[in-house]
Amino acid sequence: MDTREKYDRYVMTSFTAGIEPVVVASAEGARVVDADGRSYIDCFAGISVVNAGHGAADVRQAAKDQIDRLIHCSSYSYYAQPVANLAERLAEVTPGRLQKTFFANSGAEGIEAAMRLAKVYTGKQEFIALERSFHGRTLGTLSITGNQSRKTRGGAYASGVAFAPTPYPYRSLFGPDPETVAERAAQALEEVIRFHTSGNVAAFIIEPVMGEGGIIVPPASYLPRVKAILDRYDILLIADEVQCGFGRTGKLFAIEHFGVEPDIMVMAKGIADGFPLSATIARAEIADSFRPGEHLSTFGGNPVSCAAGLANLEFMLREDLPGQAAQKGAHALARLNTLAERLPAIGEARGLGLMLGVELVSDRATRAPAAALAREVRRYCREHGVLVGVGGSEGNVVRIQPPLVIAQTELDEALDVIGAAVESLSAAQVG
């Protein structure tokens, strides 16, 4: 029985739309190799996880060295050096006054910790999130996820959550002008506070750049407007950097593009280049509001993952991976925009750094989503040696999120294939 047959028989996969028919045997840098020896350019990076590249030597060696010393001790029962060292560095590199970190194993756990921390610090119980948002797949994180397709058959969800309009100029009810969208969406948030809640809001949570929602970049003035509103109502700002953090957008953290200081920030995915780890960091006075027994994670702060996380961070800073992402991403977005000028199936190309999305439509005038075309583009790319993702609330956004170490030649080769896929398939009127 081969690997795919074993998956069919023994692994739960019914919740996926279909696993790509690639059995990954090995990976290095921006390439993965299947069991038959075929090499692919990876433009999805394990859903934006291996930002430093598959098998980054520094990270791999740090993990191996730590395994030889200590694998597990429960860092919330005993002191462990890798935990302390990583927490110290995160306090140094994260924006503003963020200082103390709670470590767990996944983004969803990190968001759950942030939600609970916001409640105990403020004494309030409600949350506001954005439509089209995604924050995880636990009961709590799905409760603040504004995407029906992710929530189907999982309810009932937690009460006390309200949703505000997404600052998404391409599909905004406020029109396409970014500044108008920023102003009106911020005003709408204040109306949500006043009319959709009981006035007991602990925090507003936002992905500074939306991933699952379709690589949505808010207009530049949106978050500063929002922070001013939140401050007036004594509401905390939680930045969900699970997918957009660790160099992905051209800065170490995406919120740095907007000049806003979060009260709590959650990191995962790219934090340890593939090792399971999340970090919820907060200002000291917020972090210290937890009391003994109120929160814990048995495996949180695993020494091996923390050693890998520290090596990953130092490698990123030394090699300026955020700067590389900014330069490569600007080049890629320029190429995608040129492609959009001549291919009407591309409604919009957008993104920051190497967090890029190509929104496909069957009609530019109506902006009707072309989800089937997006799936076919992914298939075409895979058959031509490039792995991409598909997402967005309508399932019509091709996601381009390669390891930040991808070579310029590899990136251009991948863009050639993506362009050929959209051109040939849209000409055949798949959509």
N, C-alpha and C positions, 0 to 999 in steps of 0.2 A: 504494500500500500504506500503510495507516494505522499508527499507532504500535503498537497491539496486535498487528496482523498481523506487523510486524517483530519484535516480541518473540517471537512464536510461532516464527518462522523462524530468528532469529539470536541470541537471548539465551537462556542456560541458565536455565530456570525449572522444570525437572522436579523439582528438590529442594524446591519450595514446594508447599504444599497448595492453592495457587491465589492468584494476585495479584488484589487487589480490582479490579473493572472500572472503575477511575477513572484517567484520563490526566491527571496533575497538570500544569497549565500555569503556575501561579504560586501564591504563598503569602505571607501577611503575618500577623503576630501569631499568633492561634489559628485562623486560617482558611486553607483551601486552595481553589483554584479550578481546575476541570477545563477540558479543551479546549473544552467546549461552553459555558463561562461559568457553570456551576453552582457555588455556594459551599457548602462543608462546614465544620462545626465540627470541628476536629481534636482528638480526645481520645486520640491515641496518640503524637503528637509525633515521628514517625519512629523509633519504638521508644525513646521517652524521650531523644531527642537534642536537639531544639530547645527546651530548657527556657526560654531567654530569648525565645522566640517566633521564628517564621519571619521571616528577613530583618531581625533587630534592627539598627537603624540604626547604633549604635555599632560593632557587630561588623563589619558590612558595610564601613563607612568605614575601619576599621583595616586590614582585609584589602586594600582597594583601595590605600590609601597604601603598604602594604608591598609590594604587587605592583610598584608604580612604582619601588621602591628595590632590592629583591632578592627573588627567588623561591626560589632554591635555592643552597646552598653546601656541603651536608653538614656539619651542626653538630658531628659527631664528628671532623671534619678541621680545621675552622676555628672561630673564635669568631663568634657571631652575637648581636647585642643582644637581639632578641625572645626568644631562648631563655633568656638569662641573666635577663631581666626577669621572665619568667613563672615560672621556677624559683624566683626569690627570693620572689615573691608566694605561690607554693604552700607554701613553707617557713613563711611567716608565717601562713597561714590553716588549714593542716591540723593535726590534733590532735597533742598531745604533742611528741615530739622528732624527728618526721619532718623531714628537712632536704634531702636530695639527690635529684634527680629524673633518671630516664632517660626520654627521650621516644621514642615510636614512633608508629604510625599507627592502631592499632586496639586494642580491649579485649583480644582474644586475644593480640596481641603483648605487651601490657603484663603479662598474667598469665604468659606464658612467661618474660618477664624476671624477674618476681618469683620464680618457681619456681627458675630458675637461680641467682639471687642468694641465695636461701635455702640452696641446696645448697653454694655455694662458701663462704658465711659459716660455716655450721654444720659442714661436712664430712660431713653426713648425706645420705641419699638418698631417704627415703620421705616420703610426704605423706598427710594425712588430709583428707577433704572430707565434705560432707554428702550423704545421699540427697536426691534431687529437685533438686540443685544444677545450675547451668549456668555454665560459665566460658569458653566459646568453642568454636570448631570446628576448631582445629588438632589434630594428634595428641596433643600434650602437654595441651592444655586439655580435650579430650574425655576424656582419661585420668582427669582429676579431676572430670569431670561425672557426677553421680549420676542420670542420666535415660536409660533405655534407648532411648526414642524418638529421642533426639538422637545416639545412638551406633550405631544399626543399620547393619550392612554397612560399618562403618568400621574394625573391629578387624583384627588384635589390637592392644590398647592397651598403653601402658607399664605395666610391673610396678611394685610398690612403692607402690601406692595402696590405702588402706583407706577405708571409708565408715562414718560414724556416723549415727544416727537424726536426722531433722529435728525440731526443736522446733516442731511444727505442731499446736497443740491441737485443731483441727477434725478431724484425721485421725490423731491420735497413738495408738499402741498403749498409751500410758501414761494414757489418759483425757483428758477435756476441761479439767481444771483447770489453768490456766496455770502456777501455781507448782509443782505436781506434775510437769508436763511439763518445766519448766526443770530441776528437781532430777534427775529420772530421765534426761533426755537428756544432761545433763552427766555423770552417773555412767556412762552408756553410752559416752560418749566416752572416759572413762578406761579402761573395759574394752576398747575397741577398741585403745587404745594398748598395753595389757598383753597382749592375746591375739590381735590381728589383725596386729600388726607385729613386726618383729625388734628393736624398740627403737632404731631408727635413723631416727627421724622428724625431718625438717628443719622442717616447718611444717604447721600446720592452716590451711586456707583457707575463708573463709566470706563469703557475701554478707550483710551486716548486715540487709538486707531482701531476700528472694528475689524476683526478677522473673519469669523464665521458669518457675520452679517453681509460680507461682500467687499472687504477691503475699503471701508468707508473712512475717509479723512475729514474731520470736521473743519469748517472754515476757521481761519486763524484767530478771529476774535471771539469765537463761541465759548471756549473754556474760560478765558478771563471774565467774560460777562457772567457765566454761570457761577464762578467762584465768588464774585461780588454778591450775587443773590444768596448763595448758600451762607455766606458770612452774616448777612442781615438776619437770617432765620436760625442761626446757630446750628447749622447742619454740616456734618463732616463730609469731606470729599474722599472717596475711596477710588484709587486708580488701579484698574485691572490691567496690569502689564504682563499677564501670563503669556500672551502670544506676541505682543508688539514690543516687548522689552529685550534687553541684552543685544543692542546694536542693530536690531532688525530694521528700524526705520531711518537709520543714518545718525542717530544719537544713541547713547547707551540706553536711555529710557525715552519712550515716545512722548511722554508728557513734557519733556524738556523743550520740545518744539513750540510749546504754547505759553511758556513762562509762568506756569501755575504750580504752586506747591501743594501736593496732596497731604491729607492728614494721616492716611493709611495707604500703603501701596502693596500690591500682591505680585509676586514673581514666580514663575515656574518655567516649563518648557525649556527655553534656551539657557537656563541658569547653570546647568551642569553637563551640557552637551550630550544628553541622553540618559544620564543617571537620574533615577526618580528623586526629585527634590522640589519643594516649594518654600517660599519665604514670604512671610507677612510682616512688613516693617511699619512701625508707627513712631510718632513722637513719644518721648519718654513718659510724659504724664498720661498719655492714652494707654501705652503698653502696660504701665504699672497699675492700671485699674482692675486687671484680672486678680482674683483672689485664689488661694490654694484650692485645688480640686476643680476649678471651673473649666479648665481646658487642658488637653494633653494629647500627645500622639506617641504611641509606643515606638514606632519606627522613625518618627520625625527627628531630623537632625542626625540621620545615620552618618557615622564618621566617614565611610567610604564616599558617599554622595557629597558630603561637605568638602572633603579633600578634593574631589573632582570639581566641585563648584568653584573653589578658590583658584585652582589651576586654570580653569576655564576663564574666569574673570581676568586673571593676570595676563593670560595669552591674548584675550580680546583687547586689553588696553595697550599691551606692548606692540601688537601688530596693527593697532588702530582699525579694528574691524568695523566699528561704527562709521569711520571715515571711508573705508572701502565700500561699505554698503551705500553710503550717500553718493559716491562717485559712480559706482556701477549701476545703482538704481536710476540715477539721472540719465545715464546713457540708455538704459533699457526703456525707460518711460518715453524718452524722445523717439526711439525707434517704434514703440507701440503707437504713439500719437501719429507718427507718419503713416503707419499702417492703417490707423483709423480714418485718416483722411481719404483713403481710396476704397475702403471696405465698409459698406453700409451696415454690415452685420455687427460691427463694433460700435455699440452705443457710446461707450466711454472707456478710456484707459486711465487709471489713476493709481495713486499710492504714494508712499514715502519710503526712501531707501530701497531695500530689496523686499518690500512688502507691497506687491503689485497685484492689481486686479484688472481683468479685461471683461467688461460687461457686454454680453452678447444679446442682441435683440433680433426679432424677426421683422420688425418695422421700426425704422428710426423715428417716424412721425409720432407713432403711438407709444413707442418705447416698450412694446410687448416683449416680455422676457423670452429668450430662446434657450430653455433648459436642455432640450434634446440636442441642440447644436453644441452646447457646452460639453455634454457627455461624449459626443462624437469627436470633438476636438481632443478631449483627454485620451480617447482610444487611439486616434490617429497619432498623437504625440508619442504614446507608449510604443506603438508599432514602429515608430521611427526613432526610438532610442531616447526619448525625453519623458520624464515623469512630472506631471503637473497635478494640481488639485482643482476641484470644482466646489464652489460654495455660493454664498449669498442666500438671502431669504427666499428668492425665487429659483435658486439652483442654477443660475445662468451666468455666474462669474467664474472665469478661469483664473485660478490663483497661482501666482508665480512667486515663490518664497524659497529660493535656493540657499544652501549654506553660504555664509558671507565670504567664505574663502574661494568661491567659484572663480575660475580663471576667466579673463575677458573672452578668450577664444571659446570656452565652453558656453558662456552666457550668450554670445552671438550665435553660436550653433543652435542653441536651444530656441532663441528668438526666431531664427530662420525657420525652424520646424513649426513653431507655434503659428507664425505668419502663414506658412504654406497650408497648415491645417485649416485655419479660418477661411482662407481664400478658396481652397478647393471645395470644402464642405458647404460653405455658404453659397457658392456658385451652383451646387447641386440642390440648393434650397432645403437643406436639413434644418428643421427648426420648429 
